[in-house]
Amino acid sequence: MGRVDLPGSSKRWTVFDRLGDVSPWYFIIFWIGLNLVQAFFTDVHNDESYYWLYTKQLQWGYYDHPPMVAIWIKAGMALFPEELGLRFFHVLSFGASLLIWLRWARREHHIYFYLLLFSAPFVNYLSFMVFPDGPLLFFFSAFAWAYLSYHQQRSARYLIFMSLGLAGMLYSKYHGVLVFPLLLLAQRKAFGELWPYLVAALALFLYVPHLWWQYQNGFPSFQFHLTGRATAFDWEDPMSFLLQQSLSVGPALFMAFA
């Protein structure tokens, strides 16, 4: 697995073999430790300062984001001061997300997972800097784990975990609303089963406090995202987006699809 013959040499290169054999637990411990060091020594970013202001008065919602990022920061700063506390649960949740995917991946594919992570510079940046994408990724990963587990074991407890994951995504970032409908469109036969309706109903029930907050305050988040951010089309925007995505995924993913 992963062996290549070096040009002009009869030796076999086994570095990839050894890296691919690294236990997911060891890799995640290394990844979390590395990011805790970076979290401790890296100055606070402007966006992080903005999210930190949320913690001064915890609410069920904020002007442009749901409250999960504020809860992450508040919980971390209850344990540690300054930068480390600000980012602590973000680092842990990102590591937990990676562990979920590694545990599901076949062992022979771990090497590709490791290489993709190390070749994507923005992934490392986002794994210790606080953004709403961190809890979104964690709850998406938990939701995916519960979904796959339910279809293997058909246990009702995984329906509860799916609902928690779905509600967690919605409390993290509004993009989470896309996940469940797109999943059902890809699995149309699920419309004839009971489980999607149970999951959606429980997730919606858990999301009622945020919706009530929106109603009480005149739906500020929806107005901001649907109308307040609207600007005239500029070619610079899609070009900037494509550049950011290319830096985020790194060269290895491009090579994989080449």
C-alpha positions in Angstrom: 0.0 0.0 0.0 1.3 3.4 -1.0 4.7 2.1 -2.1 6.5 3.6 -5.1 9.7 2.6 -6.9 12.2 5.5 -6.8 13.7 6.3 -10.2 17.1 4.6 -10.7 16.8 2.6 -7.4 15.7 -0.8 -6.4 14.7 0.4 -3.0 11.0 0.7 -2.0 9.7 3.8 -0.4 7.7 2.9 2.7 7.1 6.3 4.3 3.5 6.3 3.2 3.0 2.8 4.6 4.2 3.8 8.0 2.2 7.1 8.1 -0.9 5.2 7.0 -0.5 2.8 9.9 -0.6 5.5 12.5 -3.5 5.0 14.8 -6.3 7.6 14.4 -6.1 8.2 18.2 -2.4 9.1 18.0 -2.9 11.3 15.0 -5.8 13.2 16.7 -3.8 13.6 19.9 -0.9 15.1 17.9 -3.3 17.3 15.9 -5.1 18.6 19.0 -1.8 19.2 20.8 -0.3 21.1 17.8 -3.4 23.3 17.6 -3.5 24.0 21.3 0.1 25.3 21.1 -0.9 27.5 18.1 -4.0 28.6 20.0 -1.9 29.7 22.9 0.7 31.6 21.0 -1.3 33.2 18.2 -2.9 36.7 18.7 -6.6 37.0 18.6 -8.1 37.6 15.1 -10.6 40.5 14.5 -13.4 38.0 13.9 -12.6 36.1 17.1 -12.8 39.4 19.1 -16.3 40.0 17.6 -17.5 36.5 18.6 -16.0 37.0 22.1 -18.3 40.0 22.5 -21.2 37.6 22.2 -20.2 36.0 25.5 -20.7 39.3 27.4 -24.4 38.6 27.2 -25.4 35.1 26.1 -28.6 35.0 24.0 -30.5 32.5 22.0 -29.3 34.4 18.9 -27.3 37.3 17.6 -27.6 39.8 14.8 -25.7 37.7 12.2 -25.1 34.3 13.8 -26.7 31.6 15.9 -25.3 31.3 19.5 -23.2 28.2 19.4 -19.9 30.0 18.7 -20.5 32.1 21.8 -21.2 29.0 23.9 -18.0 27.4 22.7 -16.0 30.5 23.7 -17.8 31.0 27.0 -17.2 27.4 28.1 -13.5 27.5 27.1 -12.8 30.8 29.0 -14.4 29.3 32.1 -11.5 26.8 32.1 -8.6 28.9 30.7 -7.8 32.6 30.3 -7.2 34.6 27.2 -6.4 33.0 23.8 -6.2 29.4 25.0 -9.6 29.6 26.6 -11.1 31.4 23.7 -10.1 28.6 21.3 -10.1 25.6 23.6 -13.4 24.0 22.6 -13.0 24.9 19.0 -9.7 22.9 18.9 -11.3 19.9 20.7 -14.4 19.9 18.6 -12.4 20.1 15.4 -10.2 17.2 16.5 -13.4 15.2 17.5 -14.8 15.8 14.0 -11.6 14.4 12.4 -11.7 11.4 14.7 -15.3 10.6 13.6 -14.3 10.6 10.0 -11.1 8.6 10.6 -13.0 6.0 12.6 -15.4 5.5 9.6 -12.7 5.5 6.9 -11.1 2.2 6.0 -7.6 1.8 7.4 -5.9 1.8 4.0 -7.5 5.2 3.3 -6.1 6.9 6.4 -2.9 7.9 4.6 -4.9 10.0 2.0 -6.8 11.6 4.9 -3.6 12.6 6.6 -2.0 13.9 3.4 -5.1 16.0 2.5 -5.0 17.6 6.0 -1.4 18.5 5.9 -1.6 19.8 2.3 -4.5 22.2 3.0 -3.1 25.3 4.7 -6.5 26.9 5.5 -7.7 23.7 7.2 -4.9 24.1 9.7 -5.7 27.7 10.2 -9.4 27.0 10.7 -8.7 24.2 13.1 -7.6 26.5 15.9 -9.0 29.9 15.0 -12.5 30.4 16.3 -15.2 30.6 13.6 -18.9 29.3 13.5 -17.7 26.7 11.0 -16.0 24.8 13.8 -19.1 23.8 15.7 -20.9 23.4 12.4 -18.3 20.8 11.3 -18.6 19.0 14.6 -22.3 18.7 14.6 -22.4 17.8 10.9 -19.9 15.0 11.6 -22.0 13.8 14.6 -25.1 13.9 12.4 -23.3 11.8 9.7 -22.1 9.3 12.2 -25.6 8.9 13.6 -27.1 8.6 10.1 -24.7 5.9 9.1 -25.0 4.1 12.4 -28.8 4.1 12.2 -28.8 2.5 8.8 -26.6 -0.2 10.1 -28.3 -1.0 13.4 -31.8 0.7 13.1 -31.6 1.7 16.8 -33.9 4.6 17.9 -31.1 6.2 19.9 -29.4 7.2 16.6 -32.5 9.1 15.6 -32.0 11.2 18.8 -28.3 11.7 17.9 -29.3 12.7 14.4 -31.8 15.3 15.8 -29.1 16.6 18.2 -26.7 16.9 15.3 -29.2 18.6 13.1 -30.2 21.1 15.8 -26.5 21.7 16.6 -25.8 22.6 13.0 -28.6 25.1 13.0 -27.4 26.6 16.2 -23.9 26.9 14.7 -24.5 28.4 11.3 -27.5 28.9 9.1 -25.9 26.9 6.3 -26.8 23.8 8.3 -30.3 24.0 7.1 -29.2 22.7 3.7 -27.9 19.3 5.0 -31.1 17.4 5.8 -33.1 18.4 2.7 -30.1 17.6 0.4 -29.7 14.2 2.2 -33.3 13.4 1.6 -33.2 14.4 -2.0 -30.2 12.0 -2.5 -32.2 9.3 -0.6 -35.7 9.8 -2.0 -36.9 6.4 -0.7 -36.6 7.9 2.8 -39.7 10.0 2.2 -41.7 6.8 2.6 -40.2 6.0 6.0 -41.0 7.4 9.4 -37.5 8.3 10.7 -36.9 11.5 8.7 -40.1 13.1 10.1 -39.2 12.1 13.7 -35.7 13.5 13.3 -37.0 16.8 11.7 -39.7 17.2 14.4 -37.3 16.7 17.3 -34.7 19.0 15.8 -37.3 21.7 15.1 -38.5 21.4 18.7 -34.9 21.9 20.0 -34.6 24.9 17.6 -37.7 26.7 18.9 -35.8 28.9 21.4 -33.8 30.4 18.6 -36.9 30.9 16.4 -38.7 32.5 19.3 -35.7 34.9 19.8 -35.8 35.8 16.1 -39.6 36.5 16.4 -39.2 38.7 19.5 -36.5 40.7 17.8 -38.0 41.1 14.4 -36.0 38.4 12.6 -32.7 40.4 12.5 -30.5 37.5 11.3 -32.8 36.6 8.4 -33.1 40.2 7.3 -29.3 40.7 7.5 -28.4 37.6 5.5 -31.2 37.9 2.9 -31.2 41.6 2.3 -28.7 43.4 4.4 -25.7 41.8 2.7 -27.0 42.1 -0.9 -24.7 44.1 -3.2 -24.3 44.5 -7.0 -22.5 41.7 -8.8 -18.7 42.1 -9.0 -16.4 39.6 -10.8 -14.0 40.1 -8.0 -16.3 38.2 -5.6 -16.4 34.8 -7.4 -12.7 35.0 -8.3 -11.8 35.7 -4.6 -14.1 32.8 -3.6 -12.3 30.4 -6.0 -8.9 31.5 -4.8 -9.9 31.0 -1.2 -11.3 27.5 -1.9 -8.1 26.5 -3.8 -6.0 27.5 -0.8 -8.4 25.8 1.5 -8.3 22.4 -0.1 -4.6 22.5 -1.1 -2.8 20.8 -4.0 -3.4 17.2 -2.9 -7.2 17.4 -3.6 -6.6 18.9 -7.0 -4.2 16.1 -7.8 -6.7 13.5 -6.6 -9.2 14.7 -9.2 -6.7 15.4 -12.0 
